[in-house]
Amino acid sequence: MQANFTTDIAGGTGGVPRWLRLRRSGATITGYESVDGRTWREVGSVELPALRRRVEFGVFVASPNTRTIESVEGGA
């Protein structure tokens, strides 16, 4: 969960698909994740004091443009 280029909170590991939920209470946004869409775990919260009453939101996805290939030879 990222906010204002200053907050970066990692979610859990493993399990796909991963369901995501955002919940707003005033200027606080809380993120949740689920592996089944029924049981939710809180990832974290951010306070955004300048948040307007009506906002647009979305999901940002990135993938690095690099690939690392390693070769390991076994020895006796």
N, C-alpha and C positions, 0 to 999 in steps of 0.2 A: 504494500500500500504506500503510494507516494503522494506527497502534497507539498506545494510551494517550493520545490527543489531543495527542501531542507529535511524532509521526513522520508525515511525509507524503512518500512517494516515488512519483514519477510513472512510469508505464509508458511504453512506446513509442508512437509515433504511427502512425496509418493502419492499414489492414488489418482487415477484419471478415470472419468472426467472429473473436473473440479468445478463446483458451483460457487458463484460469488454473489454476495449481497451487500448493498450499502444501505445504511439507515441514517436518517438525519434527524437531529433534535436541536433546533435553533441553529447555532453556528458550529455544532459538533457533528462530524461524520464518523460513523463507526463501520468498519469493514468486517465481514464474516466470510467463512468458507465452509464448504461441506463436500463430502465425497458422494453423498447419496441424495442431496436436495431435501432431506428431512431433519437431520441432526446438524446443527450449526455450531461452529467454534469461532469466538471472537479473535480476529487477527490484531486489531488495534483501533485507536481513535485519533482523530486530529481535530484541532480547534482552528476554525477559519473565521476570524472576527469580521472580515470584510465581505463575507458571503452574502450575496443578495437573496432576496426572498425567492426569486425564481432563477434557477440555474440550469445549464446544460451539462451533462456528464457523459463519460464514455469509458471504454476500456482501452488501455494502451498496451500494445504487445510489441516486443522487440526481440530480435535474434542477432547475435553478433555475426559479422561478415568474415569470420575467420574459421579455419579448420586446422586442427592439430592432429597429425598422425604420428604415432610413435611405434617403432619396431623394436622388440626386445628379443634377443637371441638367447636361448637357453644354453647353459654350460654344464659340464660334468663336475 
